[in-house]
Structure formats: structure tokens, C-alpha cells
Amino acid sequence: MEALAPTTRLTPIKAAVAFPAAVLLLIAIFAPLPPGRFPMLWGVFDFAHFSLPVIVCWFLWARMRWAGWAAFAAVIILAGLCEVIQGFTGRCPSTIDFLRGVVGATVALVCLSAWRPSATLAHRLGAVTVVLALSAWPISEFVRIAARLYH
């Protein structure tokens, strides 16, 4: 399968979706929240530290045509910078959140390696196994917090 061509221009519809999404993302990453309150919101934010690196790594690779290793490195650096910046916005920087970002970028890199046309069936099955194993931690945390709200 071929990768998608890079996006060269921002249409009004894409801008109408991208701008609010970017604002919500910045709020989710940097807005200070009182600890202990809004447990589901904290669960969503924790899961965002995992899922956003997956999305950004895929975007850099598939849409911007970056090399897989460059997309991975950029996402890891971005995850680290986000944690450092959070320390200046009233939120506590967290090593665990950074590790969630590393796991997310690793999941994306494994998926990208399995996406190559030269990948064999065994390689793709191994990639699925690795992705499921790595994703179990952040997904189980999110499900645990969601389940606690219903009890």
C-alpha cells in the first residue's frame, strides 16, 4: 500500500476543523486542573498523552512524508517539551505522562513498519502483538477510570 500524498494547502473546511481541534488540544495539554477533581477528565488527559503521539507520528509520516525514525524522534521530543512546558502552566510535569508519549510513538512506529509493502505476514502479526501489548497499559488505565465512575 502506498502512503497518502502530503497535504499542500489548508482548505476552509480543514481550517474550520483544525483550529478548534488545536485549541482544545492546547487546553487539554496545558490547562491547570485541580488534583483529585474530575477523575474522568484526568483519565481522558492521561489517555491523550498516549493517543496524541500515535496520531502526530502517523500524520508526520503519512501526510508530511517524514521518515519513520524522524517522526518518532520529533514526537518524543515534543512529548518531553510538553511536560517541561506544563511545569510553567500550573500543571505538574509527569514522567509517567512522558512515558505514555514514548509508548504512543513506539506503537505508531511499529504500525508504520508493518505498513511497508515489503512487510511479511509474520511481521504484520508480530506488529499487531506488540501494538496490543504496548497499548494495554494506557487503555486499561482509561477503562479502569471509566468503570470507577459507573460504580
SVG drawing of the C-alpha trace seen along z (x, -y; Angstrom):
<svg xmlns="http://www.w3.org/2000/svg" viewBox="-23 -29 38 44">
<polyline fill="none" stroke="black" stroke-width="0.4" points="0.0,0.0 1.2,-3.5 1.3,-6.3 -1.1,-9.2 0.3,-12.2 1.2,-15.2 -1.4,-17.9 -0.2,-21.0 -3.0,-23.5 -5.4,-24.2 -8.9,-24.4 -11.6,-26.4 -13.3,-23.2 -10.0,-21.8 -9.2,-25.0 -12.7,-25.0 -11.9,-21.6 -8.2,-22.1 -8.5,-25.4 -11.0,-24.3 -9.2,-20.9 -5.8,-22.7 -7.4,-25.0 -8.9,-22.0 -5.6,-20.2 -3.7,-23.1 -6.3,-23.4 -6.1,-19.7 -2.3,-19.7 -1.7,-22.9 -4.8,-24.0 -4.3,-23.6 -6.8,-21.3 -7.3,-20.9 -5.9,-17.5 -8.5,-14.9 -11.4,-16.5 -12.8,-15.5 -11.3,-11.9 -12.8,-11.1 -11.3,-14.2 -7.9,-13.3 -8.3,-9.8 -9.0,-11.4 -5.9,-13.6 -3.8,-10.7 -5.0,-8.7 -4.3,-11.8 -0.7,-11.5 -0.7,-8.1 -3.1,-8.6 -1.9,-12.0 1.7,-10.8 0.2,-8.0 -1.8,-10.5 1.0,-13.0 3.6,-10.3 1.2,-8.9 0.5,-12.4 4.2,-13.3 4.9,-10.0 1.8,-9.6 0.8,-13.1 4.0,-15.1 6.2,-12.3 8.7,-12.3 10.9,-9.2 9.6,-6.9 12.5,-7.4 12.3,-11.3 8.6,-11.3 9.3,-9.1 12.1,-11.4 10.1,-14.5 7.2,-13.1 9.4,-12.0 11.0,-15.5 7.5,-17.1 6.3,-14.9 9.2,-15.9 8.8,-19.6 5.1,-19.4 5.9,-18.0 8.5,-20.8 6.1,-23.5 3.4,-22.0 5.6,-22.9 5.2,-26.6 1.4,-26.5 0.3,-25.3 0.2,-21.6 2.7,-19.2 5.1,-17.7 5.0,-13.9 7.5,-11.3 4.6,-8.8 2.9,-11.1 6.2,-11.3 6.4,-7.5 2.8,-7.4 4.0,-9.5 7.0,-7.3 4.7,-4.2 2.3,-6.0 5.2,-6.9 6.5,-3.4 3.1,-2.0 2.9,-4.3 6.5,-3.3 5.6,0.4 2.4,-0.2 4.4,-2.2 6.9,0.6 4.1,3.1 2.6,0.8 5.5,1.1 4.8,3.1 7.8,5.4 6.4,6.5 5.6,10.2 2.5,11.7 4.7,12.8 6.0,9.2 2.4,7.8 1.2,10.4 4.2,9.6 3.4,5.9 -0.2,6.5 1.0,8.4 3.5,5.7 0.9,2.9 -1.7,4.8 0.9,5.4 2.1,1.8 -1.5,0.4 -2.7,2.5 -1.3,0.2 -2.9,-3.2 -6.1,-1.6 -6.6,0.4 -6.0,-2.8 -8.6,-4.6 -11.1,-1.8 -10.4,-1.4 -11.2,-5.1 -14.3,-5.0 -15.5,-1.9 -15.0,-3.5 -17.4,-6.3 -20.2,-3.9 -19.9,-2.1"/>
</svg>
